[in-house]
Amino acid sequence: MTTTTDPVTRPARDVEAVRLVVASVRHRNRRRLVVTLAVGAALGLAFALIAISSGAASVSPDRVLATLFGQGDRTEQLVVFKLRLPRILAAVFVGAAFGLAGAVFQAVLRNPLASPDILGVSTGASLGAVWAILGLGLAGVVVSGFALAGALLVALIIWAAAWRQGLHGIRFVLVGVGLAYVCGSLIAWLLARAEVRQAQAALLWTVGSVSDVRGDALTMLIIGVVIGCLLTAVFAHGLPVLALGDDHAASLGVRTDVRRGILLLVAVLLIAIATSVAGPVAFVALIAPAIARRLVDDGSAALTASVMTGAVLTLGADVIGQFALPEFTAPVGIVTGLIGAPYMLWLLARTERKSRA
């Protein structure tokens, strides 16, 4: 006796099977994202506790929570609220800005090596600050303004030079790398012709540090990063379509140049704000998105995970720089550079092997 399958019910069963598979994959992706964010938050809290309870001026771990709720004595409140907490917040928000901006750059340009510090945006901010200090003799908040203007100016030059009836990723990367070398050379020239005392003041703007970010600068950083994250969330829904390529995206009615331009502009603003208060924290924008994409592993740009990864990476690097060596304190940019340089070499070698395969 033979049985026949109803031709009406078979497509319905196939659709139901596909729906179940898609629901399972989405559940897995959400679970991985939640676990990634939870582990990142736990690591961030652990690094913050180490930062508060270590060093000559510190608060014991059992007194940290009481001090945060106003139960500590005057010395404990001074250490937590005036010395340690501003530095922790600066590291978190600077790292979040670099992580998110790097993820946007790499997703929009479809290049894992596309990073604002490699493409000259961070170096442009450093050039603006160093020129303000050594060339114009300025100091204070005005220097941060020049750093912000330098980053925006370099981004504008890259955009204008890379535009040829549309914005193409490879041209944007090549122009950015070239401008990064130009800005680096100008910084070296300014440092070489300056007096030693002036050069020391400007040197921090070439390596990145969160040790002196507090007060109005910290407030500006937090507000700027929050606004940048919200703007990215509004416009990031077009990233999956851009990943299909310009032809497919255009066929779906997406104005690729406009969407790409808006996202890159927001990313540049994030980098400019973070660099204008902390200097160029090397390689965070390159490493954090790659780690986030590997942890989430859902094929997306992993923007949310990149924010968390950048914040934890920067805070951890700052803690290591402060307390790893008793007699030496390294700025956070030095530590991230030591971590990021080997990673970049590995990524270049891996990309080369993939291209040959």
C-alpha positions in Angstrom: 0.0 0.0 0.0 1.5 3.3 -1.0 1.0 6.6 0.8 1.0 10.0 -0.9 1.9 13.3 0.5 -0.6 16.0 0.2 1.0 18.6 -2.1 -0.8 21.3 -0.1 0.6 20.3 3.3 4.2 19.6 2.2 5.1 23.3 1.5 3.5 24.3 4.8 5.7 21.7 6.7 8.8 23.0 4.9 7.9 26.6 5.9 7.4 25.5 9.5 10.7 23.7 9.6 12.5 26.7 8.3 10.7 28.9 10.9 11.9 26.6 13.7 15.5 26.6 12.5 15.5 30.4 12.2 14.0 30.8 15.7 16.6 28.4 17.1 19.5 30.4 15.5 18.1 33.7 16.7 17.7 32.3 20.3 21.3 31.0 20.1 22.6 34.4 18.9 20.7 36.3 21.6 22.0 33.9 24.3 25.6 34.4 23.1 25.2 38.2 23.1 23.7 38.2 26.6 26.5 36.0 27.9 29.1 38.1 26.2 27.7 41.3 27.7 27.4 39.7 31.2 30.9 38.4 31.2 32.2 41.8 29.9 30.3 43.7 32.7 31.7 41.3 35.3 35.3 41.8 34.0 34.7 45.6 33.9 33.5 45.6 37.6 36.5 43.5 38.6 39.0 45.9 36.9 37.2 48.8 38.5 37.5 47.2 41.9 41.2 46.6 41.4 41.7 50.2 40.2 40.1 51.5 43.4 41.6 49.1 45.9 45.2 49.1 44.6 48.1 51.6 44.8 49.2 54.0 47.5 46.0 55.9 47.6 43.4 53.2 47.7 40.2 52.0 49.5 39.9 48.4 50.7 37.4 46.3 48.7 35.0 45.9 51.7 34.7 49.7 51.9 34.3 50.5 48.2 30.5 49.9 48.1 29.9 51.8 51.4 31.9 54.7 50.0 30.0 54.8 46.8 26.8 55.1 48.8 28.2 58.0 50.9 29.1 56.0 54.0 32.9 56.4 53.7 35.1 58.9 55.5 36.5 62.0 53.9 39.7 60.3 52.8 37.8 57.3 51.2 35.5 59.7 49.4 38.4 61.7 48.1 40.1 58.6 46.7 37.0 57.1 45.1 35.2 60.2 43.7 38.1 62.5 43.0 41.0 60.2 42.1 39.8 56.8 40.9 36.2 57.0 39.6 36.8 59.7 37.0 39.7 57.7 35.6 37.6 54.6 35.5 34.8 56.4 33.8 37.1 58.0 31.3 38.7 54.6 30.4 35.2 53.0 30.0 33.8 55.7 27.7 37.0 56.2 25.7 37.2 52.5 25.1 33.5 52.3 24.2 33.9 55.1 21.7 36.9 53.5 20.0 35.3 50.1 20.0 32.0 51.3 18.4 33.8 53.5 15.9 36.1 50.7 14.9 33.1 48.3 14.4 31.3 50.8 12.2 34.4 51.5 10.1 35.1 47.8 9.5 31.4 47.0 8.8 30.9 50.0 6.4 34.2 49.6 4.6 34.0 45.8 4.7 37.6 45.6 5.7 38.8 44.0 9.1 41.9 46.3 8.9 39.9 49.5 8.6 40.5 51.3 11.9 40.4 55.0 12.7 43.8 55.1 14.2 45.3 53.3 11.1 43.3 55.5 8.7 44.7 58.8 10.2 41.7 60.1 12.1 43.3 59.6 15.5 46.6 60.9 14.2 44.9 64.0 12.9 43.6 64.7 16.4 47.1 64.2 17.8 48.4 66.6 15.2 45.8 69.3 16.1 46.7 69.0 19.8 50.5 69.0 19.3 50.3 72.0 16.9 48.1 73.9 19.5 50.7 73.2 22.2 54.0 73.6 20.4 53.0 75.9 17.5 50.5 78.2 19.2 51.5 77.9 22.8 48.0 77.0 23.9 46.9 74.9 26.9 43.8 73.5 28.7 40.5 72.9 27.0 41.5 74.8 23.9 43.9 72.0 23.1 41.1 69.5 23.1 39.2 71.7 20.7 42.1 71.7 18.3 42.3 67.9 18.6 38.6 67.6 17.8 39.1 69.9 14.8 42.2 68.0 13.6 40.3 64.7 13.6 37.3 66.2 11.7 39.6 67.9 9.2 41.6 64.7 8.4 38.3 62.8 8.0 37.0 65.5 5.6 40.3 65.3 3.5 40.1 61.5 3.3 36.4 61.8 2.2 37.1 64.4 -0.5 40.2 62.5 -1.8 38.4 59.1 -1.8 35.2 60.3 -3.5 34.9 59.3 -7.1 31.2 59.2 -8.1 30.7 57.4 -4.8 32.7 56.3 -1.8 34.7 53.2 -2.3 36.1 51.3 0.7 39.6 50.4 -0.7 40.2 54.0 -1.9 39.1 55.3 1.5 41.6 53.0 3.3 44.5 53.8 1.0 44.0 57.6 1.3 43.6 57.3 5.1 46.8 55.3 5.5 48.7 57.8 3.5 47.3 60.7 5.5 48.2 58.9 8.8 51.9 58.9 7.7 51.7 62.6 6.7 50.2 63.5 10.1 52.8 61.3 11.9 55.6 63.0 10.1 54.3 66.5 11.0 54.0 65.5 14.6 57.6 64.2 14.6 58.8 67.5 13.0 57.0 69.6 15.6 58.4 67.5 18.5 61.9 67.7 17.1 62.0 71.5 16.9 60.4 72.1 20.3 62.1 72.6 23.6 62.3 69.6 25.9 59.7 70.9 28.4 57.2 71.7 25.7 57.8 68.3 24.0 57.0 66.5 27.2 53.7 68.3 27.6 52.8 67.4 24.0 54.0 63.8 24.1 50.9 62.5 25.9 48.9 63.5 22.9 50.8 61.0 20.8 50.3 57.9 23.1 46.9 58.3 24.8 46.2 58.6 28.5 43.1 58.8 30.7 44.9 59.9 33.9 43.9 63.6 33.7 40.4 63.3 32.2 38.0 64.8 34.7 35.6 67.7 35.3 34.2 69.3 32.1 36.3 67.1 29.8 34.8 64.0 31.4 31.3 65.4 31.1 31.8 66.2 27.5 33.2 62.8 26.8 30.2 61.0 28.4 27.6 63.1 26.7 29.3 62.8 23.3 29.7 59.0 23.5 26.1 58.5 24.6 24.8 60.7 21.7 27.1 58.8 19.3 25.8 55.5 20.5 22.2 56.6 20.1 22.9 57.9 16.6 24.6 54.7 15.6 21.7 52.7 16.9 19.3 54.7 14.8 21.2 54.3 11.5 22.8 50.9 12.0 19.8 49.0 10.8 21.1 49.5 7.2 24.4 47.7 7.9 23.2 44.2 6.9 22.1 45.6 3.6 25.4 47.4 3.0 27.2 44.1 3.7 25.5 42.6 0.6 27.4 45.1 -1.7 26.4 48.3 -3.4 24.6 46.7 -6.3 22.4 44.5 -4.2 21.8 47.3 -1.7 20.8 49.7 -4.4 18.4 47.2 -5.9 16.7 47.0 -2.5 16.2 50.8 -2.6 19.0 51.7 -0.1 21.0 54.9 -0.9 24.3 53.4 -0.1 26.5 56.5 -0.2 24.1 58.4 2.1 23.8 55.6 4.6 27.5 54.9 4.5 28.3 58.6 4.9 26.1 59.1 7.9 27.5 56.0 9.7 31.1 57.1 9.0 30.4 60.6 10.1 29.1 59.4 13.5 32.1 57.1 13.9 34.5 60.0 13.1 32.7 62.1 15.7 33.1 59.4 18.3 36.8 59.1 17.6 37.2 62.8 17.6 35.5 63.3 21.0 37.5 60.4 22.6 40.8 61.5 21.1 40.2 65.1 22.0 40.2 64.3 25.8 42.5 61.2 26.0 44.7 61.2 22.9 45.0 58.3 20.5 44.6 55.1 22.4 46.2 52.7 19.9 44.6 49.6 18.4 41.5 49.5 20.5 39.3 50.4 17.5 41.1 47.6 15.6 41.0 44.8 18.2 37.7 45.3 20.1 35.4 44.8 17.1 37.3 41.6 16.0 37.1 40.2 19.5 33.4 41.1 19.7 32.6 39.5 16.4 34.4 36.3 17.4 32.6 36.1 20.7 29.1 36.8 19.3 29.6 34.8 16.1 26.4 35.7 14.5 27.7 37.2 11.2 26.7 40.7 12.3 28.9 43.8 13.0 28.5 43.1 16.7 28.1 46.8 17.6 26.8 46.3 21.1 29.5 43.7 22.0 32.2 46.0 20.5 31.1 48.8 22.9 31.5 46.4 25.8 34.8 44.9 24.5 36.3 48.3 23.9 35.4 49.6 27.4 36.7 46.5 29.2 39.9 46.3 27.0 40.7 50.0 27.7 39.9 49.8 31.4 42.0 46.6 31.8 44.9 48.1 29.9 44.8 51.2 32.2 44.8 49.0 35.3 47.8 47.0 34.0 49.6 50.2 33.1 49.1 51.6 36.6 49.8 48.6 38.8 51.7 45.9 36.8 55.1 47.4 37.5 55.6 48.9 41.0 58.2 51.5 39.9 56.7 52.4 36.5 53.4 53.8 35.3 52.6 53.4 31.6 49.8 55.4 29.8 47.0 53.3 28.6 48.0 53.9 24.9 51.3 52.2 25.5 49.7 49.0 26.9 47.1 48.8 24.1 49.9 49.3 21.6 51.9 46.4 23.0 48.7 44.3 22.8 47.6 45.5 19.4 50.8 45.4 17.4 51.2 41.6 17.6 47.5 41.2 16.8 47.7 43.3 13.7 50.7 41.3 12.4 48.7 38.1 13.0 45.7 39.5 11.3 47.8 40.6 8.3 49.3 37.1 8.0 45.9 35.5 8.4 44.4 37.7 5.7 47.3 36.9 3.4 46.7 33.1 3.9 43.0 33.5 3.1 43.7 35.4 -0.1 46.1 32.8 -1.3 43.7 30.0 -0.4 
